[in-house]
Structures are given as C-alpha cells and as structure tokens.
Amino acid sequence: MDACLAFAVIEAGGGAAALGLVLMGGLLVFIAVTPAAGVLADRLPRLSIIVACQIICGVCQLVAAVLVLRGAAEVWSLVALQMVAGAAGAFFQPAVKGLVPQLVPPAVKGLVPQLVPPGPMLSHANALLQIADNAVAILGPGLAGLVIALSSPGIILAWDGATFLASAALFRTLRLPPSPRRERRRFLADLGEGWAAGVSVLGPVYATRYLDGAVGWGLVTSAIGIGLACGSITSPLFPPTRVGRLMCLAPIPVALPLIGMATGAPLLALAGAGALTGAGGTLQLIAWTSYLQQAIPAEQLSRIVATNALIATLLVPVAYAMAGPAAEVVGVRGVLGGCAVIVLGGAAFAACSRDVRQLIKAT
C-alpha cells in the first residue's frame, strides 16, 4: 500500500522528498512505540490489541481516501495519518507474532482444542499465514496500478481501509486458551528484557520517469507478490535447518531489483528480480519467526519480536529522509545503486559472524 500512497503524493504534486516525509512519519512513530508495544502485548490480551489496531488502520486509510478523492490531501495530513497508522502497526506486529503459538482450531464436537505445537507444525502454521497474507500481493498491485492509472489512488485507499475493518471482524472469531498467569513486574523491567530503504521512496519515482508509471510499477510489485506466494508455499516442503545461513543469503535477492533499476534493466527483468526478492524475503521471514517462537517463552515473545522489529527498522526513516535529496544530487539510479551496495554489504557483514552462520533451527 506504500506504492498507492506514493502515487497519491505524486498526484498531489509532491516529489521524492515529500514522499519520504510521508513514509518517514509513520516509521518514526513505529520505532518510538515498538518497545512499549511489545511489553503491552505480553501483558494485555493480544487478540484485543490486534482487533483495535486493524480498526485504527482501517479508519486512517478511509480518511486518507476521502481526502485524496476530494482533492484535499496535503502532505501534513498524510503524514499525520501515517503516524497514527504507524503506532497501530507497532502494536499489531508483536501481538500477532505472539498470538500464533496460542491459536486453536474452531471448536469441533467431541474434540479438545489443541495449541499449534512447536517444531515443524509451527513452521507450517507460519507458512500458511504467509500464504494467506501474500495471496493478495499477486494480483493486487497490478490491479491497483491499473485503477490508479484510470481513476485515483483514493479508490485503492478506500478499499484498503475496508479490508482492515473486515480483518478486524475475522480476528474476532478466533478462540484462544486462557493466558497463563505470570509474575507481575515493573514495566521498565519488562522493557529492558526485550532489549536482552530506498526502493519504497524511489521505486514509484523511477517508474514515473523510466517506465509507464503506476501500471509498470504495479507489475513489478505483483511479481514480488508472486515470489512471496511461491516462497510461502515451498517453505513447508523444505524447512531450513541452518537458519543463520539463510539469514545471510536471503538479502542477496533483495538487491537484484535495485541493481536492475540502477542499470536501466527492462520491465520484465525487473519483474523477475522482484519475484526472487519476494521468495527470498518470505523464506527468511518464516524461518526467523518460527525460530523465535520456539526459542523464546510465550510470555516474553511479543517484546522480543518488538525489539527485533525495532532494530530492523531503525535506519529506514533515515533512508526515507535521505533518498529524495540524494536523488536530486546524484540521480535516482545512482541512489538505487548505492542501496544495492548497502544491502549486499550488510549480508556480507552478517556472514562474517561465526555465531550467525552456525545458528540452527530450535528444537
């Protein structure tokens, strides 16, 4: 949905700098709120947090849709809405990751509901969730690009808001076992225990200048969705035992679209690179999430997940803020090439650590 928001900003007359500001607003709040959100997700009912977050995100998208459709959207209003949505996202991620080991199937007469057990079944459950999460990513971006080209990004924002509200209603149907009692501790003690990107901004700008705008970028993002789906489907068939090696190798496909855009590769080549990016990313996500869910006690899981998410996104606002101005100095393709070098350098740096390379699947 960042792509839809990107074209909404561009349609309103903003450039890469304005888009970076809009995207950075939500991320700054996400980073500020995430540590506390992880602690609260361990203390409060996770399902209630998830439902509330989905409702908040839905309302934010619907308000943004109304502003865009009426031609009243301004950068400051989109920034404010993204900040509220960013706060909701900070609470949603640790809550939903901590919820998976608690999930039980719908009540069946004569059977006692069972938790998702650790081991392969937990990895399969995460893979199934990714399949459902990525299914829309296959056709969604392409259709969104077509709708944007024919009408307005506001239509897609409205649809996105409606799906958030529908998601909240579906989450309410889940049944969970009672949460185990845990020792009451000070909030700061729990917080301390939790501590024990250029393509989002420049991709739509690149598509506007060098491709055919929203339609071309929609094709690339749809290819990423196909890769995500393929990775989700194949993950249960080939569960990784060397999680650390996968973490080191998975960033390599992420650099391929950046290299392709930096070198002026044709649209089909960019789409192929996007598919590899999606496949690598979802394999990495499933393996790492399953590892954390098996290695970390359930009553501490959400804050650990929150800390992990915080570390992973700390530099993203910096990239959003710098991408636009840097593109004005060295060009869009120059910045994209630099981003590719950073991605590959990070993978090489991680691979230099023996502890990372030898990380294996939890038992």
Secondary structure, DSSP 4 states (H G I P E B T S, - for coil): -HHHHHHHHHHTT--HHHHHHHHHHHHHHHHHHHHHHHHHHHHS-HHHHHHHHHHHHHHHHHHHHHHHHTT---HHHHHHHHHHHHHHHHHHHHHHHHHGGG--PPP-TT----PPPSSHHHHHHHHHHHHHHHHHHHHHHHHHHHHHHHS-HHHHHHHHHHHHHHHHHHHTT---PPPPP-----HHHHHHHHH--HHHHHHHHHHHHHS-THHHHHHHHHHHHHHHHHHHHHTTTS--S-HHHHHHHTHHHHHHHHHHHHTT--HHHHHHHHHHHHHHHHHHHHHHHHHHHHHS-HHHHHHHHHHHHHHHHTTHHHHHHHHHHHHHHH-HHHHHHHHHHHHHHHHHHHHT-HHHHT-----
